[in-house]
Each structure stands twice: as C-alpha cells, then as structure tokens.
Amino acid sequence: MIGAERQWGLSNLGPDKLFVWLEPWAEEFEVPARSTIVLSASGEAGEDVVDESEWTAGHLVLWVSTQGTVKVFVDGELQESASALVPLPEGMTKQILDLVFANHPAARLGGRPADVKAQEA
C-alpha cells in the first residue's frame, strides 16, 4: 500500500490519565481521562498502523509498523512530535531495538528484558 493514510485510535475510558509511548520514536503522549488518541500514518506499510502493543507499569507501548510518518492527535488536536516529521527507517523493528538496547536498561522504557536478566544470574 503506497501513499495511503491509515488511522488507529483508542479512547481512555478510565478515571486516570493514560501515558502512551510511541515506538520506535520513543515519544510519550498523555491521554487524559475520557479522551481519545488517534495515530494517523502515511507512507508505505501494511494494513495496520500499530504492529504490536504492550503494557508496562505506567504506559501503553505502541510499536508502529509504517515506513512513513505518524501524526498523533489527542482529542482531535495535533500533538508536536518527531514521528510526524521523521519517517521510520526501513528495517527498524521491535526486534532490532530489543537487540540494540538489551544491555543498556537505562535507555529502555521497561528496563532490561526478563530473559536477559535470567541469563546473567
């Protein structure tokens, strides 16, 4: 799919704010209670905007699968972000970032993966 725009959205129905971490740009967005976040991706990619998602103690981490840019809207308002300006480099995947940052837990949102901790013990 070339040049098409795709969207992905989520409503925060809870009573507390939600922090959304957008990877691989390592950007954080605050979604207030009863608000909506929408990712609008353009560029070459498959059908899905979000390739994977995972929860950490304080964040929802979204892994984007586009080779273009991603604009982020909270309640319809465009958020300032590098993801809107800097396209994702080809080949940049969650697996590559896990490999690069595996021995640098301070550089990762969730710290060192559990399997790396077990190997060092």
N, C-alpha and C positions, 0 to 999 in steps of 0.2 A: 504494500500500500504506500503510495508516494504522494506527498503533499496533502494528505487528508488530516483533518483535525479530529481528535478523539477526546472524550471527556470521561472523567471518573469523579464521583462525588461521595461525600459522607456527611451525615448530619450528626452532630453531637447532641444527643437527647438527654444526656446526664446532667446532674446538678453542678458538676465541676468543669473547669476548662480542660481541654484536651490538647496535648502537645503532639504535633505531627512532625516527624523527622523525614525529610525527603532525601533519599539516596539515589545516586552516588554524589550528589552535590553537598551533602552534609548540612542541609539547611533545616532550620526549625521554624514551625509556624504554630502560633497559638490560636486555637479554635474555642471561643467562649461557649459556655453552656447555651443550648438551644440555637446554635449557629451551624452553618454548613461550610465545608471546604470543598472546592472543585479544582481539579487539575485538568488543564487544557493542553494537550500535547499536539505538536505538529512535527512533521518530518516523516522519515521512513521508519516504519515499525510494523509489528504485527497488529492484531486487533485490540489488544489490551494496553491500557496506559500503565497500570500497576502490574508488574510481573509477580511480585511477592510482597507479603506484609507480615509483620511480626510485632509482638508486644514486648516491651521491656517494662521495668518497674514504673517508669513515668512517661513513656512515649509510645505512640503507634509509629512504627518504622515502615515506610513505603519505599519499595525498590521499583524504580521506573524502568520500562523496557523500550523506550523510544530512542531513536538516533537523532532526534531533533531537540527542540526546546520545550519546556513545560512552564506555562503560566499558572500561577496559583491565585485563586480567588477565595476570600473569606467573606461570606455574606454578600457576594457579588462585587466586592472591592478588590481590585488587582493589588497583590502584595509585591513589594520590592524584593527581587530575588535574582540570584545568579542563574538559576535554572531557566529563567525567561530569556537570558542573554547568551548563555554558553551552552551549545549543543553537547549532548553526551557523546564522548568519543566512541568510535566503533570498537567493539570488543570489551567495553567496560561493563563488567558483570559483578554480581554479588560475590561469586566465587573468586574472582581476581582480587577484589578488595579484602575479602577474608584472608587470602594468602598474603597480601602485602602488609596488612596490619596485625596479623596473628601474634607477632612478638612485640607489639607496641600497644599494650592495652589502654594507655592514656589517650591514644589517638582515636580510639573507637568509642562509640556511644555506650555500648553494652559491656565494655571491658573485654578481657581475653575469653575466647570461646571455651566451654567446659572441656572439650576433648583435648585442647592444648594444655590446660591445667592438669588433667589426669596424666598426660604423657610425661610431664615434668616431675611428678611426685615419685 
